[in-house]
Amino acid sequence: MDLQTEQSACQPLTVARGILAAASRDPLKVALRHGARTRRYGEFAARIKQVAAAVAAESRLSSGDHALIVARNCIEYPELVCGLGEAGLTVATITARIAPRELEAICADADARLLIADSETAKIVRAANLPSVRRVITVGPDYERWLEGARGSRLEAAVCDAKPWIIGYTSGTTGEPKGVLLSHRSRVLLVRATAAKFGCYSESDRYLAVTPLNHGGALLRLMATLFHGGYVEVQDKFDAAGLLRTLTEGRFTSTALVPTHFHDIFALPCEFLSANRPMDLRVLLSHGAPLSQSMKAQIVGYFGENVLYETYGSTEAGIVSSIGPGDQLRKLDCVGTPFPDTDIRILDEHGRGCSLGEAGELFSRSPYQFDGYWNKPLETASALKDGWVSVGDIARQDDEGFLYIVGRKKDMIISGGINIYPREVEDVLVSHPDVAEAAVFGVPDEKWGQRLRAVVVMSGRKSVTANDIISHCQGKLASFKIPREIAFRGSLPRNPLGKVMKDELQATWEEITG
């Protein structure tokens, strides 16, 4: 057999084909539940094929075109993402909370030809000017008619697994949208590595999907469970009390939350927490934003010592590192060790390798990383250098190989010619027993170039002053790192992934300080 024939005999690596294989093993098993609706594996597999067939029947669509899904969590979401991908389309999954103007920008950037919405987001679509879109389909009767018009019992052509499947739009709050191109192959390899690392996505596992499926991590974990033949239940939205009841009553083995969710959970009455402690949960994954050390202690105290995992990564790089239960309280403010098949290096401003304990820009290289930004060669060249990815995070590594994120290059504050990373200051602020959260940022200063401001959220009702916070920092931080302007607020503004929106804090400083 020559090389060309041997290569053509290889089956493509796609998530959809992994799910079809799972369906062939147990077609009657329930794969998905959303509210009162369910999909058995056999039905789920058939609908993936129907979606692919419906795309093939569209004369206005071609392999390589881009599609947008702008929808809330629904049972149709996974079949759409898989079926569109198997038809050769690249799929952008967009938040349902988008404004018409934002949708116009992303749709224009992606040059989207097909747009799929639900009944609510269809209102946003109608209010937007989307000249590139050739077909809009609304989940419900319209979507079912589209499927019925082109029934397909098999996938016609094998999609190239090196081609882009997902366009993940970055979650930044400023600047033009950037579409991160993620191949079929990279997603399958990450699905497999995730299952191997965390051990909670097998055919016997039950995963509760809480966060919006348009987010890459949320979609990845759902797909990891379905790829291996497990059970997934999709919730409409996060509700702290409802989550604990569902985890307990449904005997789920894993779920994934962002830090904001944990704050809501521990705000519940102690009696409720005691009566609704999930005992079957084996993996509780935190992602999207860093957990404070005090919150980690709370989570471990409530859910148990062998449950909490935290991941660090980005849309561009995939999962870069993870930290497991055994190290959560041993390695303070740590994001763990490199993920399987991931190389990391930390470089100084001159491109030289940093010594242990020295902070520098973090680069990673893995089979999970992106293939560049859609239609943005300059930005791609900036983020992807000689096969290594950086999103501008500053990190250090200890002698055991554990990583610590010091801050972001773009968030770095230069005061009096000295570099200050907000993360270091925030960690000290939240170590105060009465501080739940903190955000530190720089503002222009005529003398120093920049000076520090901090917004803190208190964990209780004790009367704590700015001077008390400053006194707490003394001896723990160099004097030039201690914020002298401190404001108090009931909560920090966050984006859907739980990342603090410091631009909003800067813009509303006068309002906060009254």
C-alpha positions in Angstrom: 0.0 0.0 0.0 1.5 3.3 -1.0 1.5 6.3 1.4 -1.4 8.1 -0.5 -3.7 5.1 -0.3 -2.7 4.5 3.4 -3.5 8.1 4.3 -6.9 8.0 2.5 -7.8 4.9 4.5 -7.4 6.8 7.8 -10.6 7.9 9.5 -10.8 11.6 10.3 -10.6 12.7 13.9 -13.8 14.6 14.6 -15.9 14.8 17.7 -19.1 14.0 15.7 -17.6 10.6 14.5 -16.7 9.8 18.1 -20.3 10.4 19.2 -21.6 8.3 16.3 -19.3 5.5 17.5 -20.7 5.8 21.0 -24.2 5.7 19.5 -23.5 2.4 17.8 -22.5 0.9 21.1 -25.7 1.8 22.9 -28.3 3.6 20.7 -31.0 3.4 23.3 -29.1 5.1 26.1 -30.1 8.7 27.0 -27.3 11.0 25.9 -28.8 14.4 26.6 -31.5 16.0 28.8 -32.7 19.6 28.8 -35.7 20.2 30.9 -38.3 17.6 30.0 -36.7 16.8 26.6 -34.2 14.0 26.0 -32.2 12.6 23.2 -31.2 8.9 23.1 -27.8 8.2 21.4 -29.4 6.7 18.3 -31.7 9.7 17.8 -28.8 12.1 18.5 -26.6 10.5 15.9 -29.4 10.5 13.3 -30.0 14.2 13.9 -26.3 15.0 13.5 -26.5 13.4 10.1 -29.7 15.3 9.3 -28.0 18.6 10.0 -25.1 17.7 7.7 -27.5 16.6 5.0 -29.6 19.8 5.3 -26.4 21.9 4.8 -25.5 19.8 1.8 -28.9 20.4 0.3 -28.5 24.2 0.6 -27.4 25.6 -2.8 -26.4 28.8 -1.0 -23.9 27.1 1.2 -20.5 25.4 0.4 -18.0 23.5 2.4 -15.6 26.0 4.0 -18.3 28.6 4.7 -18.8 30.0 8.1 -21.9 29.6 10.3 -22.9 31.4 13.5 -25.0 29.9 16.3 -26.5 32.7 18.5 -28.6 30.8 21.0 -29.2 30.0 24.6 -28.6 26.5 26.0 -30.9 24.0 24.3 -30.9 20.3 23.4 -30.3 21.1 19.7 -27.0 22.9 20.4 -24.7 19.9 20.3 -26.3 18.3 17.2 -26.0 21.6 15.4 -22.3 22.2 16.2 -21.5 18.6 15.2 -23.6 18.4 12.1 -22.5 21.7 10.7 -18.9 20.7 11.3 -19.4 17.4 9.5 -20.8 19.3 6.5 -17.6 21.2 6.3 -18.7 24.4 7.8 -16.7 26.3 10.4 -18.9 27.3 13.4 -18.8 30.4 15.5 -20.6 30.0 18.8 -21.8 33.4 20.0 -23.2 34.5 23.3 -27.0 34.9 23.4 -26.5 38.1 25.4 -25.0 40.0 22.4 -26.3 43.3 21.2 -27.3 43.8 17.5 -24.3 46.1 16.9 -21.9 43.5 18.4 -23.5 40.8 16.3 -23.0 42.9 13.2 -19.3 43.2 13.9 -18.8 39.5 14.5 -20.9 38.5 11.6 -19.0 40.8 9.3 -15.6 39.6 10.7 -16.5 36.0 10.2 -18.2 36.6 6.8 -20.9 34.3 8.0 -23.2 32.7 5.5 -25.6 30.8 7.8 -27.0 32.0 11.1 -28.9 29.9 13.6 -30.8 31.5 16.5 -33.5 30.6 19.0 -36.8 32.4 19.5 -35.3 35.0 21.8 -32.1 35.7 20.0 -34.0 35.9 16.7 -35.2 39.3 17.9 -31.6 40.4 18.0 -30.9 39.0 14.6 -33.8 40.9 13.1 -32.5 44.1 14.6 -29.1 43.7 13.0 -27.9 44.4 9.5 -26.2 41.2 8.4 -25.5 41.4 4.6 -23.3 38.4 4.4 -25.9 36.0 5.8 -27.7 33.9 3.2 -29.9 31.9 5.5 -31.3 32.4 9.0 -32.8 29.4 10.8 -34.7 29.6 14.1 -34.6 26.7 16.5 -38.1 25.3 16.7 -40.6 24.5 13.9 -38.4 26.4 11.4 -35.4 24.3 12.2 -37.4 21.0 12.2 -38.7 21.8 8.7 -35.2 22.5 7.5 -34.1 19.1 8.8 -37.2 17.3 7.3 -36.4 18.8 3.9 -33.1 16.8 3.6 -33.0 13.6 5.6 -29.7 11.9 5.6 -28.8 8.4 6.9 -25.0 8.7 6.6 -22.3 11.3 6.3 -21.4 11.7 2.7 -17.8 12.9 2.7 -15.1 12.8 5.3 -14.2 16.2 6.5 -10.5 17.0 6.8 -9.7 17.0 10.5 -6.9 19.6 10.0 -9.5 22.2 8.8 -11.1 24.6 11.3 -14.3 23.4 13.1 -14.8 26.1 15.7 -14.2 29.9 15.6 -14.0 31.0 19.2 -14.4 34.7 19.6 -12.2 36.1 22.4 -13.9 37.4 25.5 -12.1 40.7 25.7 -14.2 43.7 26.5 -12.4 46.2 24.2 -11.1 46.2 20.7 -12.3 44.5 17.5 -13.5 40.9 17.7 -10.9 38.2 17.0 -11.9 34.8 15.7 -9.8 32.0 17.1 -9.6 29.1 14.6 -9.7 25.6 16.2 -9.4 22.5 14.1 -11.4 19.3 14.4 -8.2 17.4 15.3 -7.3 19.8 18.1 -10.7 19.4 19.7 -10.6 15.6 19.6 -7.2 15.5 21.1 -8.2 17.9 23.8 -11.4 15.9 24.5 -9.3 12.8 25.0 -6.7 14.5 27.1 -9.4 16.1 29.3 -11.0 12.7 29.9 -7.7 11.0 30.7 -6.6 13.8 33.0 -9.7 14.3 35.0 -11.2 10.8 34.7 -14.9 11.9 34.8 -16.1 11.8 31.2 -16.5 8.0 30.7 -19.6 6.2 29.5 -20.6 5.6 33.2 -20.3 9.3 34.1 -23.0 12.0 34.5 -22.1 15.6 33.6 -24.1 18.6 34.6 -23.7 21.5 32.1 -24.3 24.8 33.8 -22.5 27.5 31.9 -23.5 28.8 28.4 -22.6 26.3 25.7 -21.2 29.1 23.5 -18.1 29.2 25.7 -15.4 26.9 24.5 -14.7 25.2 27.8 -18.4 24.5 28.4 -18.8 23.0 24.9 -15.6 21.0 25.3 -16.7 19.3 28.5 -20.1 18.5 27.1 -18.6 17.0 24.0 -16.0 15.1 26.1 -18.8 13.3 27.9 -20.8 12.6 24.7 -17.7 11.5 22.8 -17.1 8.7 25.4 -20.8 7.7 25.7 -21.7 9.4 29.0 -24.8 11.3 30.1 -25.2 15.1 30.0 -27.9 17.3 31.5 -28.0 20.8 30.2 -29.4 23.6 32.5 -30.8 26.9 31.2 -28.8 29.0 33.6 -27.0 29.0 36.9 -29.0 29.0 40.1 -27.0 28.2 43.3 -29.7 26.4 45.3 -31.0 24.6 42.2 -27.5 23.5 41.2 -26.9 21.8 44.6 -30.3 20.1 44.6 -29.7 18.8 41.0 -26.2 17.6 41.7 -27.5 15.8 44.8 -30.7 14.3 43.4 -29.2 13.5 40.0 -26.1 11.8 41.4 -23.8 13.7 38.9 -20.2 12.8 38.9 -18.9 16.1 37.5 -19.7 19.7 36.8 -17.8 22.9 36.0 -18.2 26.4 37.5 -16.6 29.8 37.3 -15.5 31.7 40.5 -18.7 33.8 40.6 -20.8 30.7 41.0 -18.9 29.7 44.1 -19.5 33.1 45.7 -23.3 32.5 45.2 -23.2 29.0 46.5 -21.5 30.0 49.8 -23.9 32.9 50.2 -26.7 30.3 50.8 -27.9 29.6 54.3 -25.7 27.2 56.3 -28.7 24.9 56.9 -29.4 24.6 53.2 -25.7 23.9 52.4 -25.6 21.1 55.0 -28.8 19.5 53.7 -27.7 19.6 50.0 -24.1 18.4 50.0 -23.5 16.4 46.7 -21.9 13.1 47.7 -21.5 11.5 44.2 -19.5 14.4 42.8 -15.9 13.2 41.9 -14.7 16.2 39.9 -15.6 19.9 40.5 -13.8 21.9 37.9 -13.2 25.7 38.2 -12.3 27.6 35.1 -12.5 31.0 33.3 -10.8 33.1 36.1 -8.5 32.4 39.0 -9.9 31.2 42.3 -8.6 33.1 45.4 -6.9 30.9 48.0 -9.5 31.7 50.6 -12.3 30.5 48.2 -10.3 27.3 47.5 -10.3 26.6 51.2 -14.1 27.1 51.4 -14.6 24.8 48.4 -12.4 22.0 49.8 -14.1 22.4 53.2 -17.6 21.9 51.8 -17.2 19.6 48.8 -14.4 17.5 50.2 -10.6 17.1 49.8 -10.6 15.0 46.6 -12.9 17.0 44.3 -11.6 20.4 43.3 -9.6 20.8 40.1 -8.7 24.1 38.4 -7.6 24.8 34.9 -5.6 27.6 33.4 -5.6 28.4 29.7 -7.0 30.4 26.9 -9.1 30.1 23.7 -5.9 30.3 21.7 -3.8 27.8 23.7 -6.4 25.4 25.0 -5.8 24.1 28.5 -2.2 25.0 29.5 -2.1 23.7 33.1 -4.2 22.2 35.8 -4.0 21.8 39.5 -5.6 18.9 41.4 -7.1 18.2 44.8 -3.8 17.2 46.4 -2.1 20.5 45.7 -4.9 23.1 46.2 -4.0 24.0 49.7 -0.3 23.1 49.5 0.6 25.3 46.5 -0.8 28.8 47.2 -2.2 30.9 44.3 -1.0 28.3 41.9 -2.4 27.1 38.5 -0.7 23.7 38.6 1.6 21.8 36.3 1.5 21.7 32.4 -1.3 19.8 30.9 -0.5 16.5 29.1 1.3 17.0 25.7 2.0 20.6 26.6 5.4 22.3 26.6 5.9 25.6 28.4 8.6 28.2 28.6 8.9 31.5 30.4 10.9 34.2 28.6 12.1 37.7 29.7 11.6 40.8 27.7 14.7 39.9 25.6 13.4 36.5 24.7 15.8 34.7 27.1 14.6 31.9 29.3 13.9 32.9 32.9 15.4 31.1 35.9 13.2 29.3 38.5 11.1 31.8 40.4 11.7 34.6 37.9 8.6 36.1 36.3 8.4 36.4 32.5 6.0 35.9 29.6 4.5 32.5 29.4 4.5 30.6 26.1 3.0 27.2 25.5 3.0 24.6 22.7 0.6 21.7 22.3 -1.6 19.9 19.8 -4.6 21.7 21.3 -3.6 25.2 20.3 -5.3 27.4 17.6 -4.3 27.8 14.0 -4.3 31.5 14.1 -6.9 34.4 14.1 -9.4 34.4 11.2 -8.3 37.1 8.7 -5.8 38.7 11.1 -2.3 37.8 10.0 -0.6 40.5 12.1 -2.3 39.5 15.3 -1.6 35.8 14.5 2.1 36.6 14.1 2.1 38.4 17.4 0.4 35.6 19.4 1.9 32.6 17.6 5.7 32.6 17.3 7.6 29.6 15.9 4.8 27.3 17.0 4.6 28.8 20.6 1.5 30.6 21.8 1.3 33.6 24.2 -1.7 35.6 25.3 0.5 38.0 27.3 0.3 36.3 30.7 3.2 36.8 33.1 4.2 33.7 35.1 6.9 32.0 37.2 7.7 28.4 37.8 8.9 26.7 41.0 11.4 23.9 41.5 8.6 21.3 41.4 7.4 22.5 38.0 4.3 24.3 39.3 3.1 27.5 37.5 2.0 30.8 39.1 0.3 33.5 37.1 1.7 36.8 38.2 -0.4 39.0 35.9 -1.0 40.0 32.4 1.5 42.0 30.3 -1.3 44.4 29.3 -2.4 44.9 32.9 1.1 45.6 34.2 1.4 48.9 36.0 4.6 50.9 35.8 5.0 53.2 38.7 8.2 55.2 39.2 9.8 53.0 36.5 9.0 49.8 38.5 6.8 47.0 37.1 3.9 46.0 39.3 1.5 43.1 38.5 -2.0 43.6 39.9 -2.4 39.8 40.6 0.3 39.9 43.3 -1.4 42.9 45.1 -4.9 41.4 44.8 -3.7 38.1 46.4 -2.5 40.1 49.4 -5.7 42.1 49.6 -7.9 39.0 49.6 -5.8 37.4 52.3 -7.4 39.9 54.7 -10.0 37.9 56.7 -12.8 40.3 55.8 -12.1 40.8 52.1 -13.9 38.4 49.6 -12.6 39.9 46.3 -10.3 42.6 45.1 -9.4 44.3 41.8 -6.3 46.5 41.3 -5.6 48.7 38.3 -3.4 51.6 37.4 -4.4 55.2 36.6 -2.2 58.0 35.2 -0.1 60.0 37.7 1.9 63.1 36.8 4.8 62.2 39.1 5.0 58.4 39.0 3.6 57.7 35.6 0.9 55.5 37.1 -0.5 54.9 40.6 -2.5 52.1 42.1 -6.2 52.0 42.8 -8.1 49.1 44.4 -11.7 48.1 44.7 -12.5 45.5 47.4 -15.6 43.5 48.2 -16.1 42.7 51.9 -17.1 39.1 53.0 -19.0 40.3 56.0 -20.6 43.3 57.7 -17.6 44.3 59.8 -16.6 47.9 59.6 -13.3 47.9 57.7 -11.7 51.1 56.5 -9.2 51.8 53.7 -6.6 52.4 56.4 -7.2 48.9 57.8 -6.6 47.4 54.3 -3.4 49.5 53.9 -2.2 48.3 57.3 -2.8 44.7 56.4 -0.6 45.1 53.3 2.3 46.6 55.2 5.0 44.0 55.6 3.5 41.8 52.9 4.1 44.1 50.0 6.8 46.7 49.1 5.5 50.1 50.0 5.2 51.2 46.3 2.9 48.2 45.6 0.4 49.2 48.3 -2.7 50.9 46.9 -3.4 54.2 48.6 -6.7 54.7 46.9 -9.2 52.1 48.0 -12.9 51.9 47.3 -15.6 49.5 48.6 -18.2 47.9 46.4 -20.9 45.1 46.9 -19.6 43.1 44.0 -17.1 43.3 41.1 -18.4 43.6 37.5 -17.6 40.4 35.5 -18.1 39.1 32.0 -20.0 35.8 31.5 -16.8 33.8 32.1 -16.2 35.4 35.5 -13.4 37.7 34.5 -13.4 41.1 36.3 -14.0 44.0 33.9 -11.5 46.5 35.2 -12.3 49.0 32.5 -15.7 49.4 34.0 -14.2 50.0 37.5 -11.9 52.6 36.1 -14.8 54.3 34.2 -17.1 54.4 37.3 -14.5 55.2 39.9 -16.0 58.6 40.8 -19.4 56.9 41.2 -18.0 54.2 43.4 -16.2 56.6 45.7 -19.2 58.8 45.8 
